[in-house]
Amino acid sequence: MSYDWPALERDLRLHLPPRAVVAKRQELLSYDCDGLTLERHIPPLAVLPETTKEMSAVLRCCHHHRVPFVARGSGTGLSGGALVDEPALMVITSRMRRVLELDLANQRVTVQPGVINSWVTRAVAGDGFYYAPDPSSQVVCSIGGNVAENSGGVHCLKYGVTSNHVLGLEVVLPDGTVTQLGNGLVEAPELDLRGAFIGSEGTLGVATAITLRLLRAPECVNVLLADFPTMEAAGEAVRAVTASGLLPAGMEIMDNVTINAVNDFFGYDEYPRDAAAVLLIELDGQAAEVNASAQQAQQLCEASGARGLRRAEDPTECAVLWKGRKSAFSAVGKITPTYYVQDGVVPRSSLPAVLAEIERLSGEHGLPVANVFHAGDGNLHPLILYSAADPGAEKRVKDLGAAILKVCLNAGGSISGEHGVGADKRCYLDWMFEPDDLETMALLRRAFDPDNLANPGKVLPTPRTCGESARRSVNLPTGVELY
């Protein structure tokens, strides 16, 4: 389909300052992909609104000209969700970065979508509060992107993911209408459209003001580092800790490849280089409770085969132990030209068997895999290492990624825990959901966006994006698009 881009640009310039419209190809190159670099598409035009009024005007222009749009935050997503893989206006929220209201009496803060995740805690830490969701990319990822993907992070085991901490949303719908979803309370009696919007990956509209729940900073935090001779032993420690009734704030595992990549990246040896796996366990709460829980966790790790244990009680030392895990993706990027990360979820009890199967698949496909993951909730992040210069490498990488997701589903898991579906996994969604489920999702999407303008082609499989298998999966007649 062709669009009148000059006419759209003229209209946009009537509502936006000159610097908010990006039309030069060399400048648009900055937005050719998100954190998933396997595919690159340069948008024909981009805008950077700074207010809800400007965002509404942008989407009204798109609606008037019937031009689709793709919302983009910091571009750190890993599923191709902020990718313009068909002609569309790129709507960038990175200049919408103001804290709109700070309400400490009610433990909440309202921010624009471009506010960086870590800025929220920085703004309230002096008053004894913090914002719990903390993706590994929290120093660069935006709150708007976190809402779009329903991001998790290290502390999601105890405190939940983004949806557990969003109290209300101001949203601009695809026709430019501004509306409110949620009433600012943790629980509300009405239909939960706020919950439907969170994790919708930009397919229902654009959030322009987000009210977040703040938590009181814990009195005491300890971090345990346990190293193991096998990945199976580390998995058993995770099972033992959770089975005991302990509820850590977070539990993370890194394999040997990742351990050495992180040590080399920072030029230190915080993690034992010969360990098959290291397990990080964070415990928080009242001092007496944390001390007792830490001792119990240590005993459980030792019983599971831990070779060594280290306990950090000082905030600085705790930060050092987490620094490597938070920087794992960057560290792996230093040892390989390119990598592709998947995001499957499995039951904790299946971790050893699934990791063994990933190792087998790695050998079968001839591609090394580094494993780092949220052990507490079974959210795996296998990083497939490859060189784009190798003939056929990208197809082999995608085939291995798909095989890993199949393993996760066969174990009773999911194809995504926090990275979303986007363009990367849309053709696998019918592995997980029945045709009626997909049709219901499409109906909800049409209720928000009847003209199919918001991030079209993403998330749901269609015959155009996934071939005839998608048509069969939802029993559509010839000539009828799912979405």
C-alpha positions as CSV (number, residue, x, y, z in Angstrom):
1,M,0.0,0.0,0.0
2,S,1.3,3.5,-0.9
3,Y,0.9,6.5,1.4
4,D,1.2,10.2,0.7
5,W,4.2,10.9,2.9
6,P,4.8,14.5,1.8
7,A,1.2,15.4,2.8
8,L,1.6,13.6,6.1
9,E,4.9,15.5,6.8
10,R,3.3,18.8,6.0
11,D,0.4,18.2,8.4
12,L,2.8,17.0,11.1
13,R,4.9,20.1,10.8
14,L,1.8,22.2,11.5
15,H,1.5,20.6,15.0
16,L,5.2,20.0,15.9
17,P,8.3,22.1,16.2
18,P,10.8,21.7,13.3
19,R,13.2,19.6,15.4
20,A,10.5,17.1,16.2
21,V,10.1,15.9,12.6
22,V,12.9,13.7,11.2
23,A,12.9,13.2,7.5
24,K,16.5,12.9,6.4
25,R,17.6,9.4,5.6
26,Q,20.9,9.7,7.4
27,E,19.1,10.7,10.6
28,L,16.4,8.0,10.2
29,L,19.2,5.3,10.1
30,S,19.3,5.6,13.9
31,Y,15.9,3.9,14.1
32,D,16.4,1.0,11.6
33,C,16.1,-1.7,14.3
34,D,15.6,-2.2,18.0
35,G,17.7,-4.4,20.3
36,L,17.0,-7.3,17.9
37,T,19.5,-6.6,15.1
38,L,18.7,-9.5,12.8
39,E,16.3,-7.4,10.8
40,R,16.8,-3.7,9.8
41,H,14.3,-1.4,8.2
42,I,14.7,2.4,7.9
43,P,11.4,4.2,8.6
44,P,10.3,6.7,5.9
45,L,9.5,9.4,8.5
46,A,9.8,9.9,12.3
47,V,8.5,12.3,14.9
48,L,9.5,13.0,18.5
49,P,6.5,14.6,20.3
50,E,7.1,16.0,23.8
51,T,3.5,16.3,25.2
52,T,0.2,14.4,25.2
53,K,-1.2,17.2,23.1
54,E,1.5,16.7,20.5
55,M,1.1,12.9,20.6
56,S,-2.6,13.2,20.1
57,A,-2.0,15.5,17.1
58,V,0.4,13.1,15.6
59,L,-2.0,10.1,15.8
60,R,-4.8,12.2,14.5
61,C,-2.7,13.0,11.4
62,C,-2.0,9.3,11.0
63,H,-5.7,8.5,11.3
64,H,-6.6,11.2,8.8
65,H,-4.1,10.0,6.2
66,R,-4.6,6.3,7.1
67,V,-0.9,5.9,7.7
68,P,0.2,3.3,10.2
69,F,2.6,4.1,13.0
70,V,5.1,2.3,15.3
71,A,5.8,3.6,18.8
72,R,9.4,3.4,20.0
73,G,10.9,4.2,23.4
74,S,14.7,3.7,23.9
75,G,14.9,1.0,21.3
76,T,16.2,-1.6,23.8
77,G,13.5,-4.2,23.0
78,L,14.6,-7.6,21.9
79,S,11.7,-8.9,19.8
80,G,11.5,-6.5,16.9
81,G,8.5,-4.8,18.4
82,A,9.7,-1.2,17.6
83,L,10.7,-2.2,14.1
84,V,9.1,-0.6,11.0
85,D,9.1,-3.8,8.8
86,E,6.4,-2.2,6.6
87,P,6.0,1.5,5.7
88,A,4.9,3.4,8.8
89,L,5.5,6.5,10.8
90,M,8.0,6.1,13.6
91,V,6.7,7.8,16.8
92,I,9.5,8.2,19.3
93,T,8.8,8.9,22.9
94,S,12.3,9.5,24.1
95,R,11.7,13.3,24.5
96,M,8.7,12.7,26.8
97,R,10.9,12.4,29.9
98,R,9.3,14.5,32.6
99,V,8.2,13.4,36.1
100,L,4.7,14.8,36.1
101,E,3.6,14.2,39.7
102,L,5.3,12.9,42.8
103,D,2.9,11.7,45.5
104,L,4.9,10.1,48.3
105,A,2.0,10.2,50.7
106,N,0.2,7.7,48.5
107,Q,3.4,6.0,47.3
108,R,3.1,6.7,43.7
109,V,4.7,8.8,40.9
110,T,3.4,9.8,37.5
111,V,5.9,10.0,34.6
112,Q,6.0,10.4,30.9
113,P,6.9,7.3,28.8
114,G,10.4,8.4,27.9
115,V,11.6,8.5,31.6
116,I,14.3,6.0,32.1
117,N,13.6,3.1,34.4
118,S,16.4,3.8,36.9
119,W,15.5,7.5,37.0
120,V,12.4,6.7,39.0
121,T,14.3,5.1,41.9
122,R,16.8,7.9,41.7
123,A,14.1,10.5,42.1
124,V,12.6,8.9,45.2
125,A,15.6,7.1,46.9
126,G,16.4,10.1,49.1
127,D,12.9,9.7,50.7
128,G,13.3,6.0,51.3
129,F,11.4,4.7,48.3
130,Y,12.2,2.7,45.1
131,Y,10.6,1.4,42.0
132,A,10.8,-2.4,42.0
133,P,10.8,-3.6,38.3
134,D,14.4,-3.5,37.2
135,P,15.2,-5.0,33.8
136,S,18.9,-5.5,33.1
137,S,18.8,-2.6,30.7
138,Q,17.2,-0.3,33.4
139,V,19.8,2.4,33.0
140,V,18.7,2.9,29.4
141,C,15.3,1.4,28.9
142,S,12.2,3.6,29.2
143,I,9.1,3.2,31.3
144,G,6.9,3.4,28.2
145,G,8.8,0.5,26.7
146,N,8.5,-1.4,30.0
147,V,4.7,-1.0,29.9
148,A,4.5,-2.0,26.2
149,E,6.5,-5.3,26.9
150,N,5.3,-5.8,30.5
151,S,9.0,-6.1,31.5
152,G,10.2,-8.0,34.5
153,G,13.8,-7.9,35.8
154,V,15.8,-9.4,38.7
155,H,13.2,-8.6,41.4
156,C,10.1,-10.0,39.6
157,L,10.3,-13.2,41.6
158,K,9.1,-11.4,44.8
159,Y,7.6,-8.2,43.5
160,G,6.1,-9.1,40.2
161,V,6.5,-7.5,36.7
162,T,5.6,-4.1,35.4
163,S,1.8,-4.8,35.4
164,N,2.0,-5.2,39.2
165,H,3.3,-1.7,39.6
166,V,1.3,0.4,37.1
167,L,-1.7,2.0,38.8
168,G,-3.0,4.1,35.9
169,L,-2.4,5.1,32.3
170,E,-3.1,8.1,30.2
171,V,-3.3,6.7,26.6
172,V,-3.7,8.2,23.2
173,L,-5.7,5.8,21.1
174,P,-4.9,5.3,17.4
175,D,-7.5,7.9,16.3
176,G,-5.9,10.5,18.5
177,T,-8.4,10.3,21.3
178,V,-7.0,10.7,24.8
179,T,-8.3,8.4,27.5
180,Q,-7.6,7.1,31.0
181,L,-7.1,3.4,31.8
182,G,-7.1,2.5,35.5
183,N,-8.0,4.8,38.4
184,G,-4.7,5.1,40.3
185,L,-5.5,2.3,42.8
186,V,-3.9,-1.1,43.2
187,E,-7.2,-2.8,42.8
188,A,-10.2,-1.5,40.9
189,P,-13.7,-2.9,40.4
190,E,-14.1,-2.0,36.7
191,L,-13.1,-4.0,33.6
192,D,-9.3,-4.0,33.7
193,L,-8.4,-2.2,30.5
194,R,-5.2,-1.0,32.1
195,G,-4.1,-4.7,32.4
196,A,-5.1,-5.3,28.7
197,F,-3.0,-2.4,27.6
198,I,0.1,-3.4,29.5
199,G,2.1,-5.9,27.4
200,S,0.1,-5.0,24.2
201,E,3.4,-4.0,22.5
202,G,2.2,-0.8,21.0
203,T,-0.8,-2.4,19.2
204,L,-3.5,-0.6,21.2
205,G,-2.2,3.0,21.3
206,V,0.5,5.0,23.1
207,A,0.8,5.7,26.8
208,T,1.7,9.3,27.5
209,A,1.5,9.4,31.3
210,I,2.1,6.4,33.6
211,T,1.3,6.3,37.3
212,L,3.6,3.9,39.1
213,R,3.5,2.3,42.5
214,L,6.5,3.0,44.8
215,L,7.7,0.7,47.5
216,R,9.5,1.5,50.8
217,A,13.2,0.6,50.6
218,P,13.9,-2.6,52.7
219,E,15.8,-2.2,55.9
220,C,18.3,-4.8,55.0
221,V,19.6,-6.5,51.8
222,N,22.0,-9.5,51.5
223,V,23.2,-11.1,48.3
224,L,24.5,-14.7,48.2
225,L,26.9,-15.9,45.5
226,A,27.1,-19.7,45.2
227,D,29.1,-21.5,42.6
228,F,28.5,-25.0,41.3
229,P,30.3,-27.8,39.5
230,T,27.3,-28.5,37.2
231,M,24.3,-26.5,36.0
232,E,22.1,-29.3,37.3
233,A,23.3,-28.7,40.8
234,A,22.6,-25.0,40.5
235,G,19.1,-25.8,39.3
236,E,18.6,-28.1,42.3
237,A,19.6,-25.3,44.6
238,V,16.9,-23.1,43.0
239,R,14.3,-25.8,43.5
240,A,15.4,-26.4,47.1
241,V,15.3,-22.7,48.0
242,T,11.8,-22.2,46.6
243,A,10.5,-25.5,48.1
244,S,11.7,-24.5,51.5
245,G,9.3,-21.5,51.6
246,L,11.9,-18.8,51.3
247,L,10.9,-16.0,48.9
248,P,14.1,-14.2,47.7
249,A,13.8,-10.9,46.0
250,G,15.6,-12.4,43.1
251,M,17.5,-15.5,41.9
252,E,19.7,-15.5,38.9
253,I,22.0,-18.0,37.2
254,M,24.9,-17.5,34.8
255,D,26.7,-20.3,33.0
256,N,30.5,-20.7,32.5
257,V,30.6,-18.8,29.2
258,T,28.8,-15.9,30.7
259,I,30.9,-16.0,33.9
260,N,34.1,-15.6,32.0
261,A,32.7,-13.0,29.6
262,V,31.6,-10.8,32.5
263,N,35.0,-11.3,34.3
264,D,36.9,-10.3,31.2
265,F,34.5,-7.4,30.5
266,F,35.2,-5.8,33.8
267,G,38.7,-7.0,34.3
268,Y,38.1,-8.7,37.6
269,D,37.4,-12.2,39.0
270,E,34.3,-11.7,41.1
271,Y,32.9,-15.0,39.8
272,P,34.9,-18.2,39.9
273,R,36.1,-18.8,36.4
274,D,36.0,-22.6,36.6
275,A,32.4,-22.8,37.9
276,A,29.9,-24.4,35.6
277,A,27.3,-22.0,37.0
278,V,26.9,-19.3,39.6
279,L,23.7,-18.6,41.5
280,L,22.9,-15.1,42.9
281,I,20.3,-15.0,45.6
282,E,19.1,-11.6,47.0
283,L,17.2,-11.5,50.3
284,D,15.6,-8.4,51.6
285,G,13.4,-7.2,54.5
286,Q,13.9,-6.7,58.2
287,A,17.5,-7.4,59.4
288,A,16.6,-10.4,61.6
289,E,14.5,-12.0,58.9
290,V,17.2,-11.5,56.2
291,N,19.9,-12.9,58.5
292,A,17.9,-16.1,59.2
293,S,16.9,-16.5,55.5
294,A,20.5,-16.0,54.3
295,Q,21.7,-18.8,56.7
296,Q,19.0,-21.1,55.5
297,A,19.7,-20.4,51.8
298,Q,23.4,-21.0,52.4
299,Q,22.6,-24.4,54.0
300,L,20.3,-25.3,51.1
301,C,23.0,-24.4,48.5
302,E,25.6,-26.4,50.3
303,A,23.3,-29.4,50.4
304,S,22.7,-29.0,46.7
305,G,26.4,-29.2,45.9
306,A,27.7,-25.6,46.0
307,R,31.5,-25.5,46.0
308,G,31.8,-22.1,47.4
309,L,29.6,-19.4,49.0
310,R,30.0,-15.7,49.4
311,R,27.7,-13.4,51.3
312,A,27.5,-9.7,50.7
313,E,25.9,-7.5,53.3
314,D,27.3,-4.1,52.5
315,P,25.3,-2.2,49.8
316,T,28.4,-1.5,47.7
317,E,29.5,-5.2,47.8
318,C,25.9,-6.3,46.9
319,A,26.0,-3.9,43.9
320,V,29.4,-5.4,42.8
321,L,27.9,-8.9,42.7
322,W,24.9,-7.7,40.7
323,K,26.9,-5.6,38.4
324,G,28.1,-8.6,36.4
325,R,24.6,-10.1,36.0
326,K,23.2,-6.7,35.0
327,S,25.9,-6.3,32.3
328,A,25.9,-9.9,31.1
329,F,24.4,-9.1,27.6
330,S,27.0,-6.4,27.1
331,A,29.8,-8.6,28.2
332,V,28.8,-11.4,25.8
333,G,28.6,-8.9,23.0
334,K,32.3,-8.2,23.5
335,I,33.3,-11.8,22.8
336,T,31.1,-12.4,19.7
337,P,30.4,-10.2,16.7
338,T,26.7,-10.7,17.1
339,Y,24.3,-12.7,19.2
340,Y,20.6,-13.5,19.3
341,V,18.7,-13.8,22.6
342,Q,15.6,-15.8,23.2
343,D,13.1,-15.4,26.1
344,G,11.4,-18.7,26.8
345,V,9.9,-19.7,30.2
346,V,9.8,-23.1,31.8
347,P,8.7,-24.5,35.2
348,R,11.5,-24.3,37.7
349,S,11.4,-28.1,38.1
350,S,12.2,-28.5,34.4
351,L,15.3,-26.2,34.4
352,P,17.9,-29.0,34.4
353,A,16.3,-31.0,31.6
354,V,15.6,-28.0,29.5
355,L,19.2,-26.6,29.9
356,A,20.5,-30.1,28.9
357,E,18.3,-30.1,25.8
358,I,19.5,-26.5,24.9
359,E,23.1,-27.8,25.1
360,R,22.2,-30.7,22.8
361,L,20.5,-28.4,20.3
362,S,23.5,-26.0,20.4
363,G,25.8,-28.9,19.3
364,E,23.3,-30.1,16.7
365,H,23.0,-26.6,15.1
366,G,26.7,-25.9,15.4
367,L,26.2,-22.6,17.4
368,P,27.4,-21.9,20.9
369,V,24.9,-20.8,23.5
370,A,25.5,-18.7,26.6
371,N,22.9,-19.1,29.3
372,V,21.8,-16.4,31.8
373,F,18.4,-16.4,33.3
374,H,15.9,-15.5,36.0
375,A,16.1,-18.8,37.8
376,G,13.4,-18.0,40.3
377,D,10.6,-17.8,37.7
378,G,12.2,-20.0,35.1
379,N,12.6,-17.2,32.5
380,L,15.5,-18.3,30.3
381,H,17.7,-15.9,28.2
382,P,19.8,-18.2,26.0
383,L,22.2,-16.1,23.9
384,I,23.0,-17.8,20.6
385,L,26.5,-16.6,19.5
386,Y,27.2,-16.3,15.7
387,S,28.9,-14.2,13.1
388,A,26.7,-12.5,10.5
389,A,29.5,-13.0,8.0
390,D,29.0,-16.7,8.0
391,P,26.9,-17.9,5.1
392,G,23.4,-18.9,6.2
393,A,24.2,-18.0,9.8
394,E,21.0,-16.0,10.4
395,K,18.8,-18.9,9.2
396,R,20.6,-21.3,11.5
397,V,20.3,-18.9,14.4
398,K,16.5,-18.5,13.9
399,D,16.1,-22.2,13.5
400,L,17.9,-22.8,16.8
401,G,15.9,-20.1,18.5
402,A,12.6,-21.7,17.3
403,A,13.8,-25.1,18.5
404,I,14.6,-23.7,22.0
405,L,11.1,-22.2,22.2
406,K,9.6,-25.6,21.2
407,V,11.5,-27.2,24.1
408,C,10.1,-24.6,26.5
409,L,6.6,-25.2,25.3
410,N,7.0,-29.0,25.6
411,A,8.1,-28.5,29.2
412,G,4.9,-26.6,30.0
413,G,6.3,-23.1,29.5
414,S,5.9,-20.1,27.3
415,I,7.5,-18.5,24.3
416,S,8.1,-15.2,26.2
417,G,8.5,-14.0,29.7
418,E,9.3,-10.3,29.3
419,H,10.8,-9.6,25.9
420,G,7.5,-9.8,24.1
421,V,6.4,-11.3,20.8
422,G,6.9,-8.4,18.4
423,A,8.0,-9.4,14.9
424,D,10.4,-12.1,16.1
425,K,8.0,-14.6,17.6
426,R,4.6,-13.8,16.0
427,C,4.8,-16.9,13.8
428,Y,5.2,-19.1,16.9
429,L,2.2,-17.7,18.8
430,D,-0.1,-20.4,17.3
431,W,2.1,-23.0,18.9
432,M,0.9,-21.8,22.2
433,F,-2.7,-20.6,21.6
434,E,-5.7,-22.2,20.0
435,P,-7.4,-20.5,17.0
436,D,-10.3,-19.2,19.2
437,D,-7.7,-17.6,21.5
438,L,-6.0,-15.8,18.7
439,E,-9.3,-14.6,17.2
440,T,-10.3,-13.2,20.6
441,M,-7.0,-11.3,20.8
442,A,-7.7,-9.9,17.3
443,L,-11.2,-8.7,18.4
444,L,-9.8,-6.9,21.4
445,R,-7.2,-5.3,19.2
446,R,-9.8,-4.1,16.7
447,A,-11.8,-2.6,19.5
448,F,-9.0,-0.2,20.2
449,D,-7.7,0.1,16.7
450,P,-10.4,-0.7,14.0
451,D,-8.3,0.8,11.2
452,N,-5.2,-1.4,12.0
453,L,-2.8,1.6,12.3
454,A,-1.0,0.8,15.6
455,N,2.1,-1.3,15.0
456,P,0.5,-3.4,12.3
457,G,1.7,-6.9,11.6
458,K,3.2,-7.4,15.1
459,V,2.4,-10.0,17.7
460,L,-0.4,-11.9,16.0
461,P,0.4,-14.3,13.1
462,T,-1.2,-13.4,9.8
463,P,-1.0,-15.0,6.4
464,R,1.0,-12.1,5.1
465,T,3.6,-12.3,7.9
466,C,3.6,-16.1,8.6
467,G,2.2,-17.7,5.4
468,E,-0.7,-20.1,5.1
469,S,0.0,-21.8,8.4
470,A,-1.4,-18.7,10.1
471,R,-4.6,-18.8,8.1
472,R,-5.1,-22.5,9.0
473,S,-4.5,-21.8,12.6
474,V,-7.4,-19.4,12.9
475,N,-9.7,-21.0,10.3
476,L,-10.1,-17.9,8.2
477,P,-11.6,-18.0,4.7
478,T,-9.5,-17.0,1.7
479,G,-9.2,-13.2,1.3
480,V,-9.9,-12.4,5.0
481,E,-7.0,-11.1,7.1
482,L,-6.8,-12.0,10.8
483,Y,-5.5,-8.4,11.4
